[in-house]
Amino acid sequence: MPEGHTVHRLARAFGELFTGEPLTVSSPQGRFAPGAALLDGRVLVASEAWGKQMFLGFAAPGAASDDVRWLRVHLGLYGAWTFAGDGSTAVVHAIGAPRRRIGERETVPAGPGEVPGAPDGAWSPPPPRGAVRVRLVGAHAVADLTGPTACEVVTADEKRAVEDRLGPDPIRDPGPGEPDPRDAFVAAVRRSRSPVGLLLMNQDVVAGVGNIYRAEALFRAGLDPMRPGRDVPAEDLRTLWDDLVVLMHDGARTGAIVTTRPEHRDDGAGEAPDEPATGRRRVRQNTDVAPDAVPADEAFYVYHRDGLPCRVCGTPVLLEELAGRNLFWCGVCQT
């Protein structure tokens, strides 16, 4: 499941590609046909992310600013957006569905037969591939959504109701009148008896944190993931929040999650190659082939490193199941 930083990258991509354009909206698969009809021909006026939720705002051409319909999308485990264009713009190629995506590339590829700068200015988007729930077509690019957990058209009030259920987002700037996000996070954790490692995955407590950021932020904070939230000192939680803000903003900027400090890399303990026989899976990053990027097998302290030496103390990284999700941690550094 994509973590919050990728959804913010998606929102930015839609803003760069389509803001101010009337879009052709369809549902090649057919499952979203009524919703597509509500948005077809409208202009994209807003592109927002809150945690793992993305909201695209559509207004009728020339309509009042408050006449906005919102497309709410939650990618879930299998959802993905893929983009193609006429070569006149640059954005990630695909975000989501890490089990089957091509990868996050830094340019929009032109489809077969597309000729950027053709004399007549015509551009024809490639045909949909797979079960495309919704397709957005603009003057220079197309975006296809497949396999989302949620895809619906909502009103402004319904959008606000969804947001009201979400915890603070470390990447998102709070709006006017909203409480301080760090204080809200600390209060939510401190009033719960649940393990802090479980609370970090609760989108009502903090929006956008997934399994990688959960494991890595707890390690960097030296917190036992099984410690009840109410027993974690408020100052430790404030430090944890501030670290998440830095890490997740960096992820949104680069498209990759890197949590290791330079002094803890290149020590031989970070090797985590593909090992099909043991079921170990390499974590792909969209910066894997970028010059000077931190290699994926040096990017994490504990995530998917169970059984390997801790980069700091050398003891084997532990793996446990917590609420149906794998939890990676160090029993020495996190006490």
Secondary structure, DSSP 8 states (H G I E B T S, - for coil): ---HHHHHHHHHHHHHHHTT-B-EEE-TTSTTHHHHHHHTT-EEEEEEEETTEEEEEEE-TT--TT-EEEEEEE-TTT-EEEEEE-SS----SEEE-TTT-----SS----TT--TT-TT---------S-EEEEEE-SSEEEEEES-SEEEEE-HHHHHHHHHTS---SSS---TT---HHHHHHHHHHT--SBHHHHTT-TTTSSS--HHHHHHHHHHHT--TTSBGGGS-HHHHHHHHHHHHHHHHHHHHHSS-----GGGSSSSTT----BGGGTB-----TTTTSTT---GGGS-SSTT-BTSB-TTT-SBBEEEEETTEEEEE-TTT--
